[in-house]
Amino acid sequence: MSTNGPSPTIGLTTISRTVASLAVGVVHTLERAVVGDGRMRTARGNAWEAVCADRARAEQRRELDRLVAELAAARAAARERREVRQPQSVN
């Protein structure tokens, strides 16, 4: 009777994970070589870009809200001027 446990085998998932890990390492090294350490994209850099984009969208939204408010005020003022010039007749 053999007391040896099951023999370890290399499965398809192990090979896939190994290949993926090596590919990530190659891409990371290649990016460092091409763009340099100072220009590497980082999680902090990505987060800052997202914050800046959110701020820009918020500013655009405020500007649009301001323009809509101006248009609504101008339309209301024009309507009031028309009503003053042409009073509605009461029967």
HELIX and SHEET records of a PDB file:
HELIX    1   1 LEU A   12  VAL A   35  1                                  24    
HELIX    2   2 ASP A   37  ARG A   39  5                                   3    
HELIX    3   3 ALA A   43  ARG A   85  1                                  43    
END                                                                             
